[in-house]
Amino acid sequence: MLNFMVQLIIWILCIYGLFSVIQDCVKFNLYKKIEENIKFVMTVKNAEDGIEEYIRELTYSRNFYHNLVVVDMESTDDTLKILHRLEKEVFNMKVLEKEEGKKYLQDMVK
């Protein structure tokens, strides 16, 4: 009986993992279909304490498929370092420094 329960739990976890992988693939395919001009722009300065948690919550939420553009406004702490690390992990995120961000926003408005 114990062997059956262990096998049942393992199968349930395997099926749950398979559904999670399928869900992630569907999310990625949906993201590809969204137009490039839908963007969420955020400016930050000296936000190393909470920026990683905030971006992870935002980008891993169920319905966030927008392109995230984060403009660092000359932070003096490790905010920019954290953002560049996150940029490698989050597929729809772009990090710009202050001058790049200004140009980017001006081009978007035109």
Contacts in CASP RR format, 6 or more apart in sequence:
PFRMAT RR
TARGET T0000
AUTHOR 0000-0000-0000
METHOD contacts of the structure
MODEL  1
MLNFMVQLIIWILCIYGLFSVIQDCVKFNLYKKIEENIKFVMTVKNAEDG
IEEYIRELTYSRNFYHNLVVVDMESTDDTLKILHRLEKEVFNMKVLEKEE
GKKYLQDMVK
27 65 0 8 1.000
28 91 0 8 1.000
30 65 0 8 1.000
31 65 0 8 1.000
31 91 0 8 1.000
31 92 0 8 1.000
34 65 0 8 1.000
34 66 0 8 1.000
36 67 0 8 1.000
38 66 0 8 1.000
38 67 0 8 1.000
39 66 0 8 1.000
39 67 0 8 1.000
39 68 0 8 1.000
39 69 0 8 1.000
39 108 0 8 1.000
40 58 0 8 1.000
40 64 0 8 1.000
40 66 0 8 1.000
40 67 0 8 1.000
40 68 0 8 1.000
40 69 0 8 1.000
41 69 0 8 1.000
41 70 0 8 1.000
41 71 0 8 1.000
41 105 0 8 1.000
41 108 0 8 1.000
42 68 0 8 1.000
42 69 0 8 1.000
42 70 0 8 1.000
42 71 0 8 1.000
43 70 0 8 1.000
43 71 0 8 1.000
43 72 0 8 1.000
43 73 0 8 1.000
44 51 0 8 1.000
44 70 0 8 1.000
44 71 0 8 1.000
44 72 0 8 1.000
44 73 0 8 1.000
44 75 0 8 1.000
44 79 0 8 1.000
44 83 0 8 1.000
45 72 0 8 1.000
45 73 0 8 1.000
45 74 0 8 1.000
45 75 0 8 1.000
45 79 0 8 1.000
46 75 0 8 1.000
46 76 0 8 1.000
46 77 0 8 1.000
46 79 0 8 1.000
47 54 0 8 1.000
47 75 0 8 1.000
47 77 0 8 1.000
47 79 0 8 1.000
48 75 0 8 1.000
48 77 0 8 1.000
48 78 0 8 1.000
48 79 0 8 1.000
48 82 0 8 1.000
51 79 0 8 1.000
51 82 0 8 1.000
51 83 0 8 1.000
52 82 0 8 1.000
52 86 0 8 1.000
55 68 0 8 1.000
55 70 0 8 1.000
55 83 0 8 1.000
55 86 0 8 1.000
55 90 0 8 1.000
55 93 0 8 1.000
56 86 0 8 1.000
58 64 0 8 1.000
58 68 0 8 1.000
59 68 0 8 1.000
59 90 0 8 1.000
59 92 0 8 1.000
59 93 0 8 1.000
65 92 0 8 1.000
66 92 0 8 1.000
67 92 0 8 1.000
67 93 0 8 1.000
67 94 0 8 1.000
68 90 0 8 1.000
68 92 0 8 1.000
68 93 0 8 1.000
68 94 0 8 1.000
69 93 0 8 1.000
69 94 0 8 1.000
69 96 0 8 1.000
69 101 0 8 1.000
69 104 0 8 1.000
70 83 0 8 1.000
70 93 0 8 1.000
70 94 0 8 1.000
70 95 0 8 1.000
70 96 0 8 1.000
71 96 0 8 1.000
71 97 0 8 1.000
71 98 0 8 1.000
71 100 0 8 1.000
71 101 0 8 1.000
71 104 0 8 1.000
71 105 0 8 1.000
72 79 0 8 1.000
72 80 0 8 1.000
72 83 0 8 1.000
72 95 0 8 1.000
72 96 0 8 1.000
72 97 0 8 1.000
72 98 0 8 1.000
73 98 0 8 1.000
74 97 0 8 1.000
74 98 0 8 1.000
80 95 0 8 1.000
80 97 0 8 1.000
83 95 0 8 1.000
84 95 0 8 1.000
86 93 0 8 1.000
86 95 0 8 1.000
87 93 0 8 1.000
87 94 0 8 1.000
87 95 0 8 1.000
96 104 0 8 1.000
END
